[in-house]
Amino acid sequence: MNGPSWGRVELEGHARPCCFDGDAVRLLDRPAFAEGVVETGVVPLAEVRVLAPVEPSKVVAVGLNYRAHADELAMDVKAEPIIFLKPASSVVGPGDVIVCPPRSDQVDYEAELALVVGRRCRHLTPATAPGAVAGYTCGNDVTARDLQRTDGQWTRAKSFDTFCPLGPWVVPGAPPAQARVSATVDGRVVQQGLVGDMIVDPLGLLVFVSSIMTLEPGDVLLTGTPPGVGPLAPGQTVTVEVEGVGRLTNPVGSAR
């Protein structure tokens, strides 16, 4: 898929699929990766609220896909990718608050490149995988690290509401290997790595995941986080940036 960046916005209380065109938003009748998309109007970007770019049926995340990150957690890299699921209810958009739950004393950021699936697919191959990609966006695999250690598995730690910020939009082209994946907290760079540092590249991950489960249009694949993960605290602001893709910023708060 080639073309402008796309996603979703809220206009007059309703979520609308769109393409982004500078300071304008071109409204669409269906998601940009669907067939037969029709433009329905143009509004100023300043008049809308940018939402998470997709509503996935599931978010498939990959653990320990950067060797240096595995080292900092003192965990072994496995022969095959480690995957886990984050629920759709964990997804929020740019500007939405990441809520630190009271039962966790350590909520960490994890900056990631996210791949968005463009069509229903299963058993992809290296040759067919590119045709199943709608584009790429930024993701933050927020994690209650203390609960991850306590549980010995990852579901609870990764699944709280607001623990999967995505956005701000989807770009159709894959970032190059030299593109930087980074996180800043209150403007200070705390995490960074390169797309090319991944143990398994995004298309390879897509092939692997599709050998296990059916992927639906709009599903999201988080491709792993580089070294430098660390804690967040209420009152801070975290930004995930993937060069050539975008910047995803979220404030951090606590449950009331």
C-alpha positions in Angstrom: 0.0 0.0 0.0 1.3 3.4 -1.0 -0.1 6.8 -0.1 -0.5 9.2 2.8 -0.5 8.5 6.5 -3.9 7.4 7.8 -5.7 6.6 11.0 -8.8 7.8 13.0 -10.0 11.0 14.5 -12.9 12.0 16.7 -15.2 14.6 15.1 -18.4 15.8 16.8 -18.3 12.8 19.1 -17.9 10.2 16.5 -14.8 8.2 15.4 -14.0 8.7 11.7 -11.4 7.0 9.6 -9.2 9.4 7.7 -6.0 10.3 5.9 -3.7 13.1 7.2 -2.7 15.8 4.8 -0.6 18.4 6.6 -2.9 20.6 8.6 -6.0 19.0 7.1 -7.8 15.7 7.7 -9.5 13.9 4.8 -12.4 11.9 6.1 -13.1 8.5 4.7 -16.1 6.2 4.6 -14.1 3.2 5.8 -10.5 2.4 7.0 -7.8 3.4 4.5 -6.6 -0.2 4.1 -10.1 -1.4 2.9 -11.1 -1.7 -0.7 -13.2 0.9 -2.4 -12.5 3.7 0.1 -14.3 7.0 -0.6 -13.4 10.4 0.7 -16.3 12.1 2.4 -15.0 15.5 3.4 -12.1 17.6 4.6 -11.7 19.3 8.0 -8.8 21.1 9.8 -6.6 19.0 11.9 -7.1 21.5 14.8 -10.8 20.7 14.9 -10.5 16.9 15.6 -9.0 14.7 18.3 -6.6 12.1 17.0 -7.5 8.6 18.1 -5.6 5.3 18.1 -5.3 4.6 14.3 -6.9 1.2 14.4 -9.3 -0.8 16.5 -7.6 -4.2 16.5 -9.3 -7.5 17.4 -6.0 -8.3 19.1 -2.5 -7.0 19.7 0.2 -9.6 19.3 3.4 -8.6 21.0 6.9 -10.0 20.8 9.2 -10.3 23.8 13.0 -10.2 23.8 13.4 -9.3 20.1 16.4 -7.1 20.9 19.3 -9.0 22.4 20.4 -6.0 24.6 17.0 -5.8 26.1 17.0 -9.5 27.0 20.4 -8.9 28.6 19.1 -6.0 30.7 16.3 -8.2 32.0 18.7 -11.2 32.5 16.6 -13.3 30.3 17.7 -15.8 27.7 16.8 -15.3 24.0 14.9 -18.3 22.7 15.3 -20.1 19.4 11.9 -18.8 18.3 10.1 -15.5 19.0 8.2 -15.3 22.3 4.7 -13.9 21.7 1.9 -12.8 24.0 -1.4 -11.0 23.6 -2.5 -7.7 24.8 -6.3 -7.2 24.8 -8.0 -4.7 22.6 -9.2 -3.0 25.8 -5.6 -1.9 26.5 -5.4 0.3 23.4 -5.5 4.0 23.7 -4.4 6.8 21.4 -2.0 9.8 21.4 -2.6 12.1 24.3 -4.6 9.6 26.3 -3.5 9.0 29.9 -1.5 5.9 30.8 -3.1 4.9 34.1 -0.8 3.3 36.7 -2.8 0.7 38.6 -2.7 0.8 42.4 -1.6 -2.9 42.6 1.7 -2.2 40.8 4.7 -0.4 42.1 6.6 -0.4 38.8 5.0 0.5 35.5 7.5 0.6 32.7 7.5 2.1 29.2 8.6 0.0 26.2 9.0 1.9 22.9 8.2 -0.2 19.9 7.6 -0.2 16.1 4.1 -1.6 15.5 3.0 -3.3 12.3 -0.6 -3.1 11.2 -2.2 -6.0 9.4 -4.1 -5.1 6.2 -6.0 -8.2 5.3 -7.2 -11.5 6.9 -4.2 -13.8 6.7 -2.9 -17.2 7.8 0.3 -19.1 6.9 2.1 -16.3 5.2 5.4 -16.8 3.6 8.3 -14.3 3.1 6.9 -13.7 -0.4 3.3 -13.1 0.6 3.9 -11.3 3.9 4.5 -7.8 2.4 1.1 -7.9 0.8 -0.6 -8.4 4.2 0.8 -5.2 5.8 -1.3 -2.1 5.9 1.5 0.0 7.4 3.4 0.9 10.5 2.9 3.0 13.6 4.4 3.7 17.0 3.5 1.6 20.1 4.2 1.6 23.8 4.0 -1.9 25.4 3.4 -0.6 28.9 4.2 -3.2 31.5 3.7 -3.7 35.2 7.2 -5.1 35.7 6.8 -6.1 39.3 3.6 -8.2 38.4 5.4 -9.7 35.5 8.1 -11.0 37.9 5.6 -12.1 40.5 3.4 -14.0 38.1 6.1 -15.7 36.1 4.1 -15.0 32.9 3.1 -11.8 31.2 -0.7 -11.6 30.8 -1.7 -9.6 33.8 1.3 -7.3 33.6 0.7 -6.4 30.0 -3.1 -6.2 30.0 -4.3 -3.3 32.1 -6.5 -0.7 30.4 -4.4 2.0 28.8 -1.3 -0.2 28.6 -1.1 -0.1 24.8 -0.9 3.4 23.4 -0.8 3.4 19.5 -0.4 6.2 17.0 -0.5 8.9 16.1 -1.1 7.5 12.5 -0.1 4.7 10.2 2.4 5.2 7.5 2.4 2.8 4.5 6.1 2.3 4.1 8.4 0.2 6.4 11.1 2.3 8.2 14.6 1.4 7.1 17.0 -0.7 9.3 18.8 2.4 10.4 15.6 4.1 11.7 15.8 4.8 15.4 13.2 3.5 17.9 13.4 5.7 21.1 11.5 6.8 24.2 11.8 10.0 26.1 10.3 10.8 29.5 9.7 14.5 30.3 12.0 15.3 27.3 14.9 13.1 28.4 16.0 10.3 26.1 15.8 7.1 28.1 15.6 4.3 25.5 16.9 3.8 22.0 17.8 1.2 19.4 17.6 0.6 15.7 15.0 -1.2 13.7 17.9 -3.2 12.3 18.9 -4.4 15.8 15.9 -6.7 15.9 16.7 -10.4 16.2 13.7 -11.2 13.8 12.6 -8.4 11.5 9.0 -7.3 11.3 8.0 -9.3 8.2 9.7 -12.4 9.7 7.7 -11.9 12.9 4.5 -11.6 10.8 5.2 -14.9 9.0 5.8 -16.6 12.4 2.7 -15.2 14.0 0.5 -16.1 11.0 1.7 -19.7 11.3 0.0 -19.8 14.7 -3.1 -17.8 14.4 -5.4 -16.0 11.9 -4.8 -12.3 11.7 -7.6 -9.9 10.9 -7.5 -6.5 9.2 -6.4 -3.9 11.8 -4.7 -6.3 14.1 -1.4 -5.0 15.5 1.9 -6.7 15.9 4.3 -5.1 18.4 7.8 -6.0 17.2 9.8 -5.8 20.5 11.6 -3.1 22.5 15.2 -2.0 22.5 17.3 -1.7 25.7 16.6 1.1 28.2 13.2 0.2 29.6 12.4 1.9 32.9 9.6 3.1 35.2 7.0 5.7 34.8 5.4 7.8 37.5 2.1 9.8 37.6 2.7 13.3 36.4 5.3 12.4 33.8 5.0 12.4 30.0 6.4 9.6 27.8 7.0 9.9 24.0 7.7 7.0 21.7 9.3 7.9 18.4 10.1 5.8 15.4 12.1 7.7 12.8 10.1 8.1 9.6 6.9 6.9 11.3 5.9 9.4 14.0 5.9 10.5 17.6 3.4 9.1 20.2 3.0 11.1 23.4 1.0 10.2 26.5 0.8 11.6 29.9 1.0 9.3 32.9 -1.6 9.3 35.7 -2.9 7.1 38.5 -6.2 5.4 39.1 -8.7 7.4 41.1 
